[in-house]
Amino acid sequence: MPPQSTSHALASGKSPTDNPAGLHTPPPADRTGVTGQENAPAQPATSVPPSKPGEVPGIPVPSAKEELPSRPPKPVPAFKSGSSEMQGPRERSTRRAVASPLPSTPGQLTVASNVPGATLTLDGRSDPSWTTPYTFTDLSPGVHTITVSKAGYNAAHQAVTVEAGAGTSINATLTPPHGEIDISTNPPGAEVLIDGKSYGPAPVRMEANAGQHTFLVRQTGRQPVEGNLVVQDQAVVQRTIDLPPTPSASSAANVTVTTQPPSAKLYVDGAPMSGKTPISFHLSPGHHTLIISADGYRPVRREIDVVADAALTVNVTLSGQ
């Protein structure tokens, strides 16, 4: 159908926008600047090309150069550490994999001791085969408690850290039960010997293994004193020893001891005399105790008083047992 003119549309009393075909006809231009005058020549109608699929007749389609208003992108919430909020399936799956660590590789522990054959206890458990030196295998990583013990020695305890896939070694030192010896002298400064070893001038304090020990205290111009003492575990043995002065040649008395039968042993104030009866020696003035003994005879005890610059003879007859 040929396009209708604008004058025909106006003559029919209809508005150009009432065109059912969606034709757009601009109003006639008024050369005098006044619109709607009848003496204005009519303009030919503009034909509208048929609409394309998807286009609505009467609605202008923007050109290729025109851009539709862009909508700003929706902000993505920031990931919060330690929270599952805003996590997709992949993120949650990854976090679950991290939260489940792989099994740890076991470690090893080798235990030795200065005294071989010591018994081992691991985390409160023991086995007859666990004696030093010994290597524990397949131990879980972490801290373990090891106890090394042996009869006659103090047990050693130690906490050991075992690392995954690594070996650890320890060497335990076992010490016998011990205490202390504390010796002072009067006058001070005397030499102190314990078990035949000199530990210097008194006072002396030293560690010693539990059990019996001998001591000797000596000083120039004084009579030596010796004896025995017993040390207990974790205890201190104290002794204060008086050293009597050595008698001078002018005041010492000469003492002679004879026995029947002869060849008896003699002890003066508990100390053995070298040699056998008959025997002569010097003693300081004062009270002394003599003990005479021989095999197959009853021992005899004699109390004597020595006078300065005097001679004393003691005769003893031994009786058979």
C-alpha positions, 0 to 999 in steps of 0.5 A, spaced: 500 500 500 502 506 498 504 511 504 499 516 506 500 523 506 500 527 512 495 532 509 490 526 508 491 524 515 490 531 518 484 531 514 481 525 517 481 528 524 487 523 526 493 524 529 499 522 526 501 517 532 494 514 531 497 510 525 496 503 526 502 501 522 507 505 526 509 510 521 512 516 524 511 522 520 514 529 522 510 535 522 510 539 516 516 545 516 513 552 517 518 556 513 515 562 516 516 560 523 509 558 524 506 551 525 500 549 522 498 554 517 494 551 511 499 555 506 505 551 508 506 546 502 505 538 505 512 534 506 512 527 503 511 522 508 517 518 510 516 510 509 519 506 515 522 500 513 519 493 516 521 491 523 526 486 524 525 480 528 525 482 535 524 489 534 517 492 537 514 497 532 514 504 534 520 503 539 527 506 536 532 501 536 539 504 538 544 505 533 551 501 533 555 507 536 550 508 542 552 504 548 547 502 553 548 504 560 552 499 564 551 496 570 556 496 575 559 489 577 556 487 584 562 487 589 564 480 591 565 479 599 572 478 601 574 471 604 574 471 611 580 467 614 577 461 619 570 462 616 566 458 611 562 464 609 562 465 602 566 459 600 564 455 594 564 447 594 571 447 591 574 452 597 570 448 602 573 441 599 580 444 599 579 446 607 577 440 609 583 437 605 588 441 609 584 440 616 585 432 615 593 432 615 596 425 613 599 420 618 606 422 621 612 418 619 614 414 625 621 416 628 626 412 632 630 413 639 636 409 641 638 409 648 645 407 651 648 408 658 655 408 661 653 401 665 651 396 659 645 392 660 640 397 664 633 396 664 629 401 660 622 403 661 618 407 655 612 412 657 611 407 663 611 400 659 617 395 659 619 389 656 625 384 658 628 385 652 629 393 653 636 393 655 641 398 653 644 399 648 637 399 645 633 402 639 626 403 639 623 403 632 616 406 629 615 411 635 610 416 634 612 423 633 612 427 640 615 427 647 616 420 650 619 419 657 625 414 658 627 411 664 634 407 665 635 403 671 640 398 674 641 395 681 646 398 685 645 405 681 640 411 681 635 411 676 636 416 670 629 419 667 629 424 661 624 426 656 626 426 649 622 429 643 622 424 637 621 427 630 617 424 624 622 420 620 628 422 624 632 418 629 634 421 636 640 418 640 641 419 648 646 416 653 644 416 660 649 416 666 647 412 672 650 413 678 651 409 684 647 411 691 652 416 694 652 421 700 657 426 703 663 426 708 664 432 712 671 432 716 673 437 721 679 437 726 682 440 732 686 443 731 684 445 724 688 444 717 690 437 718 691 432 712 685 428 711 685 421 707 679 417 705 680 410 702 687 412 702 686 418 698 688 425 700 683 430 700 687 436 703 687 440 709 681 440 714 675 442 714 674 437 708 667 436 705 666 431 699 661 426 695 662 418 697 659 412 694 654 409 699 657 404 704 663 403 708 670 408 708 676 408 712 679 415 714 686 417 716 687 424 719 694 426 720 698 433 722 706 434 724 707 434 731 700 431 732 698 423 733 695 421 727 687 418 728 684 413 723 678 409 723 671 407 719 665 411 717 659 408 713 655 413 708 648 412 707 645 414 700 643 422 700 646 423 707 652 427 710 656 424 715 660 429 720 666 428 724 670 432 728 677 429 730 681 431 736 689 430 734 693 429 741 700 432 741 706 427 739 709 426 746 716 428 746 722 423 747 724 426 754 716 425 757 715 419 753 715 412 757 718 406 755 713 400 755 715 393 754 710 387 753 711 380 753 707 374 753 707 366 754 707 363 749 710 369 745 709 371 738 702 374 740 699 380 737 698 387 740 693 392 740 694 399 743 688 404 744 685 399 738 691 400 733 695 394 731 702 394 733 707 392 728 711 386 730 709 381 735 711 379 743 716 380 746 715 388 744 718 395 746 715 401 744 714 409 747 707 411 750 705 418 752 704 419 759 696 417 761 691 411 761 692 406 755 688 400 753 692 394 751 689 387 747 693 381 746 691 375 742 694 369 739 691 364 735 688 358 739 688 363 745 683 367 749 684 375 748 687 378 754 685 386 755 690 390 760 689 397 762 695 401 764 697 408 766 704 410 763 708 415 767 713 420 764 720 418 763 718 411 767 719 404 764 713 399 764 713 392 763 707 388 762 707 380 762 701 376 760 700 369 760 695 367 755 690 361 756 687 356 751 680 356 749 
